[in-house]
Amino acid sequence: MKNIFKYYLLAFVLVSDFAMYAQPGDDDGGGGLEGGDPAPAPINSKLVILAIVGVLFVLYTFRNNKRTV
């Protein structure tokens, strides 16, 4: 019974993912696909900090795994 619950939970999570990120349509009947897109968000402002934190996390993880083995 627990396995069935796990499968139902997995199916719910996978299906709800589509519903959570779906954007409501604003169908005005025009059928046009161009225009109306917002400006893209910049992603490079904190990229260097993210890379440094990632490298530090990898080093921290390797040191902890080295001590336990």
C-alpha positions as CSV (number, residue, x, y, z in Angstrom):
1,M,0.0,0.0,0.0
2,K,2.9,2.3,0.7
3,N,4.3,1.8,-2.7
4,I,1.1,2.8,-4.4
5,F,1.0,6.0,-2.2
6,K,4.6,6.8,-3.4
7,Y,3.5,6.4,-7.0
8,Y,0.5,8.6,-6.5
9,L,2.6,11.2,-4.8
10,L,5.2,11.1,-7.6
11,A,2.5,11.4,-10.3
12,F,0.9,14.3,-8.4
13,V,4.2,16.2,-8.2
14,L,5.0,15.6,-11.9
15,V,1.5,16.7,-13.0
16,S,1.2,19.6,-10.7
17,D,4.5,20.9,-12.0
18,F,2.9,21.6,-15.4
19,A,-0.1,23.4,-13.7
20,M,2.1,25.6,-11.5
21,Y,4.2,27.0,-14.3
22,A,1.4,27.3,-16.9
23,Q,0.7,30.9,-17.8
24,P,-3.0,31.9,-18.2
25,G,-3.8,32.7,-21.8
26,D,-5.1,36.1,-22.9
27,D,-6.7,34.9,-26.1
28,D,-8.2,38.0,-27.8
29,G,-9.0,36.1,-31.0
30,G,-6.3,37.9,-33.0
31,G,-4.1,34.8,-33.3
32,G,-0.8,36.9,-33.3
33,L,2.3,35.4,-31.9
34,E,4.5,38.4,-32.0
35,G,5.0,41.2,-29.5
36,G,4.1,41.6,-25.9
37,D,7.0,39.8,-24.4
38,P,8.7,41.3,-21.3
39,A,12.3,42.2,-21.4
40,P,14.6,39.4,-20.4
41,A,16.1,39.5,-16.9
42,P,19.8,39.8,-16.6
43,I,21.6,36.8,-15.2
44,N,25.2,37.8,-15.1
45,S,25.2,40.3,-12.2
46,K,25.9,37.8,-9.5
47,L,27.4,34.9,-11.6
48,V,30.9,35.3,-10.2
49,I,29.7,35.1,-6.6
50,L,27.6,32.0,-7.5
51,A,30.6,30.3,-9.1
52,I,32.8,31.0,-6.0
53,V,30.2,29.7,-3.6
54,G,29.8,26.6,-5.8
55,V,33.5,25.8,-5.8
56,L,33.6,26.4,-2.0
57,F,30.7,24.0,-1.5
58,V,32.4,21.3,-3.6
59,L,35.6,21.6,-1.6
60,Y,33.7,21.5,1.7
61,T,31.8,18.4,0.5
62,F,35.0,16.6,-0.7
63,R,36.7,17.3,2.6
64,N,33.8,15.9,4.7
65,N,33.6,12.8,2.5
66,K,37.3,12.3,2.7
67,R,37.2,12.3,6.6
68,T,34.3,9.9,6.8
69,V,35.8,7.3,4.5
